[in-house]
């Protein structure tokens, strides 16, 4: 079914298994399934990779997101502009978001 949704946990499941992955960028139309597993996957990833970052770029505005707004290692962006790639790059490089020790 075309509208059944996309499993947005796949990049996080991969990151949990892969040693050389320290961030993920998920691009979505917010027609997703499996998002209820994201908080648990992020906890597991950050247990082993404390600086892991996850950015969610949504191309449609809805009342839900898979990024936790209270987690400084996750970024939620809705829509696209010329500034978005730089914002995501700065977030992934640790120039914004989680407090540095």
C-alpha positions in Angstrom: 0.0 0.0 0.0 1.5 3.3 -1.1 0.2 5.2 2.0 1.2 2.6 4.5 4.2 4.6 5.6 7.9 4.2 5.7 9.9 2.7 8.6 12.0 5.6 9.8 13.7 3.4 12.3 15.9 1.7 9.6 18.7 4.3 9.7 18.8 4.1 13.5 18.8 0.3 13.4 21.7 0.4 11.1 23.5 3.0 13.2 23.0 0.7 16.3 24.9 -2.1 14.5 27.6 -0.1 12.6 30.7 1.0 14.4 31.5 3.8 12.0 28.2 5.7 12.0 27.9 8.7 14.3 24.9 10.5 12.8 21.8 10.0 10.7 19.6 12.3 8.6 16.1 11.1 7.9 14.1 12.8 5.2 10.4 12.2 5.4 6.9 13.2 4.3 5.7 12.2 7.8 3.7 9.3 6.4 5.7 6.9 8.6 5.3 3.7 10.5 7.5 2.2 13.2 8.3 5.6 14.7 7.2 4.4 18.2 10.6 2.5 18.3 12.7 5.6 17.8 13.0 6.7 21.4 14.2 3.3 22.5 16.6 3.0 19.6 18.1 6.5 20.3 18.6 5.5 24.0 20.4 2.3 22.9 22.6 4.2 20.3 23.5 7.0 22.7 24.5 4.4 25.4 27.3 3.3 23.1 27.7 6.5 21.1 27.0 9.4 23.4 27.6 12.0 20.7 25.4 10.4 18.1 23.1 12.9 16.4 19.9 12.4 14.5 18.4 15.0 12.2 14.8 14.7 10.8 14.0 16.8 7.8 10.2 16.8 7.2 8.7 18.0 4.0 5.2 18.2 5.3 4.1 19.8 8.5 2.2 17.5 10.9 1.6 17.2 14.6 4.1 14.5 15.0 7.8 13.9 14.5 10.2 11.1 15.2 12.8 13.6 16.7 12.5 14.1 20.4 12.3 17.9 21.0 13.8 17.4 24.5 16.9 15.6 23.2 19.7 18.0 22.3 21.2 15.3 20.1 18.2 15.4 17.8 17.2 18.1 15.3 13.7 18.5 13.8 13.4 20.6 10.6 10.2 21.2 8.7 10.4 22.4 5.1 13.4 23.4 3.0 15.2 26.6 2.4 18.7 27.6 1.3 19.8 27.6 5.0 18.7 24.1 5.9 21.9 22.2 4.6 24.1 24.6 6.7 21.9 24.2 9.8 22.1 20.4 9.5 25.8 20.5 8.9 26.4 22.8 11.9 24.2 20.5 14.1 26.1 17.4 13.0 29.5 19.1 13.6 28.4 19.9 17.2 28.2 23.7 16.6 24.6 23.7 17.8 22.4 21.5 19.8 23.9 19.4 22.6 25.9 21.2 25.2 29.7 20.6 24.9 31.5 19.5 28.0 
